[in-house]
């Protein structure tokens, strides 16, 4: 028996004409890259010329200069005497404040509305459908201006609308009771977070052990210990006080409590309701994508309703839901830039003011883009990691 | 034959069980099945009915019963007397010309009105399947040219109107339509480039799509309005509306490219290979075999992208271009009517809603057709 090594495919000699796909490929690539480089070079030389004519210096040195711009709503210490860098940081924090809280609320409301659309209760399903249709078909900016106008039309602080003790809604915004955060409280919150992380690891090990011998090991004692007892102990040892401060009306304004400024509140409502309509549709289609046979079979096995939903329908629906959900989270984050329309000072608004004050157009817009690209990248990385974790493993 | 007698007789066929008797008539049955199937569901229904009833009554009282429809002259005192109790729809007849057409010369406003009609006719024709032929491209070209002529004027006795006086609904429609008309071919090219085997072209396309999709649209608009002049040689001064239009084309191109790419991925490999085997060139292969199939796959998501894009044109408000939303916002700067922005926003909202809802219904119809056929 003769063993012949497989013959290598013949390599064709290069033909130097556009008929050869390799030559054609090279030609087109060089052409396209050359055009792109030429355009960029043209724009860049124009920019350099224009900047020198207008005497605008380039570079990020301006970040160290005094900003002199007032920022009404800020979670970190800031005065107009601080420099531009600090103003930018305030802007990033404000953007994140809208984006993170908005994503959480929109997910909750969207999921509820999506499930409501599938309800057997006709009226509830219709309500959800109208909610989705109306919010999806109106521009977000229009909705944002609408909410802002409504906020401004609210009664003044003295006649504030008071649905519950300690909660006031007026044209100063929404004022909520708050818990002042001392050092001890922060440590307690840190303990909760640490407890959650450790609990997550423990639970993973318990499940792995169950996979080996099939014995179910309850996780709740660990949860009780790590997430409840440990923080309670920390809180008690450090003597944290959890007194709630109720806001009070003194003179023309409120003292104490947590104030959500009208601008922030309007932006949050608009983003949350708008995005929740899209999320509702995603959740609905995700649940509908799970074949009925799955839940029927589970019911036939005599499994409990909650178990069926939690362990059979939702895990399969999530696979369909997560990828489009990621883009909704990205959209919400990017849409938070509309803050500039109602005067809430997010990163875009602050960069825009900086641009007008200093003329550093290229740097300011580059900063906006960098911030958003970083946030977007972070969200997609996290969601892709989560998606890979829940994805169907086909063997 | 008597032996037959003791054979078991064919049993009498058992007829269908009579339908369960329903208390009350048909409508009661429907109510029971859909509104009160269980106690918790019934409670939800009652709660919703209560909320709905309250909302309807207060809306009726505010929007219709107590509303002011017409006021004499420019006098809003009757409205202000009713503030908070009734709506002031009188602001709409007072301001609708401004909201719809902005500062376009008053006597010439039949021209933008005609433009709006042409746009709507164009959309209706394009949505009919029987018109999806090559001639449609010619129709589009003709219509877009006609629109340009009507808006600018300057010939045949039409007075010339500069771009900074355009406003309102025509501007919204122009931004959206031209953005899509140019962004769509751009998107197709980029989608093809992104799937190309040539690394340099592919990475350029990826860079373009990811950069544009990664940042908010308004940062692109800021770029167009603030940075663009910096990048132009001396003496070249491009109008603000055109700059925004370019930003919109680039933006639409990136988003449409991703939709088209999804369609390209759905075309089976055999189609490409068969085209190659026939000796078709790259462009012939894509134009005749691949793209028609790819685009057919993604028509519903394309329409959804169109809807999103139509709504997003309202963002030009931030850089001060007079689209429909900007004219609405400007209309209520007038001190006499300042307090009645809600009514104006409702009016503009209805216009946006009609366009978007029509598109979304259309997209749903297409989807139903596809799944059934």
Contacts between the chains, C-beta under 8 A, distances in Angstrom:
chain1	res1	chain2	res2	distance
A	25	B	197	7.2
A	25	B	198	5.1
A	28	B	198	6.4
A	28	B	201	6.8
A	29	B	198	4.9
A	29	B	199	7.6
A	29	B	200	4.1
A	29	B	201	5.8
A	30	B	200	8.0
A	32	B	200	6.7
A	32	B	201	5.3
A	32	B	204	6.6
A	33	B	200	5.1
A	33	B	204	7.3
A	36	B	204	6.0
A	43	B	231	4.2
A	46	B	230	7.4
A	46	B	231	5.2
A	46	B	232	5.9
A	46	B	233	5.2
A	47	B	230	5.1
A	47	B	231	5.2
A	49	B	233	7.8
A	49	B	234	7.6
A	50	B	229	7.6
A	50	B	230	4.9
A	50	B	231	7.7
A	50	B	232	7.9
A	50	B	234	7.8
A	51	B	230	6.9
A	53	B	234	7.9
A	119	B	41	7.8
A	120	B	34	7.4
A	120	B	37	6.0
A	120	B	41	7.0
A	121	B	34	7.1
A	121	B	35	6.6
A	121	B	37	7.4
A	121	B	41	4.8
A	121	B	44	5.7
A	121	B	45	6.0
A	122	B	34	3.7
A	122	B	35	6.0
A	123	B	34	7.8
A	123	B	35	6.0
A	123	B	44	7.8
A	123	B	45	5.3
A	123	B	48	5.1
A	123	B	49	7.1
A	123	B	52	8.0
A	124	B	41	8.0
A	124	B	44	5.7
A	124	B	45	7.4
A	124	B	48	6.3
A	127	B	48	6.1
A	127	B	52	8.0
A	133	B	357	7.0
A	133	B	360	7.7
A	134	B	353	7.3
A	136	B	356	7.6
A	136	B	360	7.3
A	137	B	307	7.3
A	137	B	311	7.8
A	137	B	352	7.1
A	137	B	353	5.0
A	137	B	356	3.7
A	137	B	357	5.0
A	137	B	360	6.4
A	138	B	311	7.3
A	138	B	349	5.3
A	138	B	352	5.6
A	138	B	353	5.9
A	138	B	356	7.4
A	139	B	311	4.0
A	139	B	312	7.3
A	139	B	314	4.1
A	139	B	325	6.7
A	139	B	352	5.7
A	140	B	311	7.0
A	141	B	314	4.7
A	141	B	315	6.0
A	141	B	317	6.2
A	141	B	325	6.2
A	142	B	314	6.3
A	142	B	325	5.8
A	142	B	345	6.3
A	142	B	348	6.5
A	142	B	349	5.8
A	142	B	352	6.5
A	145	B	325	7.6
A	145	B	329	6.7
A	145	B	341	7.7
A	145	B	345	6.4
A	146	B	342	7.0
A	146	B	345	4.8
A	146	B	349	7.5
A	149	B	341	4.6
A	149	B	342	5.9
A	149	B	345	6.9
A	150	B	342	7.0
A	153	B	84	8.0
A	153	B	342	7.6
A	334	B	215	7.1
A	334	B	216	4.1
A	334	B	217	7.4
A	335	B	216	7.1
A	337	B	216	3.8
A	337	B	218	5.1
A	337	B	219	6.8
A	338	B	218	6.9
A	338	B	315	7.4
A	338	B	318	7.7
A	340	B	218	6.9
A	340	B	318	6.0
A	341	B	317	6.7
A	341	B	318	5.9
A	348	B	216	6.8
A	348	B	218	6.4
A	348	B	219	6.6
A	348	B	222	7.9
A	352	B	222	6.7
A	355	B	222	7.7
A	355	B	226	6.3
A	361	B	226	4.8
A	361	B	227	5.0
A	361	B	230	6.2
A	362	B	227	6.4
A	362	B	230	7.2
A	365	B	219	6.1
A	365	B	222	5.9
A	365	B	223	5.6
A	365	B	226	7.3
A	365	B	227	6.0
A	368	B	215	7.1
A	368	B	216	7.7
A	368	B	219	4.7
A	368	B	222	7.6
A	369	B	211	7.8
A	369	B	214	7.6
A	369	B	215	4.7
A	369	B	219	5.9
A	372	B	214	6.3
A	372	B	215	4.9
A	372	B	216	6.0
A	372	B	219	7.1
A	373	B	211	7.8
A	373	B	214	4.6
A	373	B	215	6.5
A	376	B	214	4.8
A	377	B	214	7.6
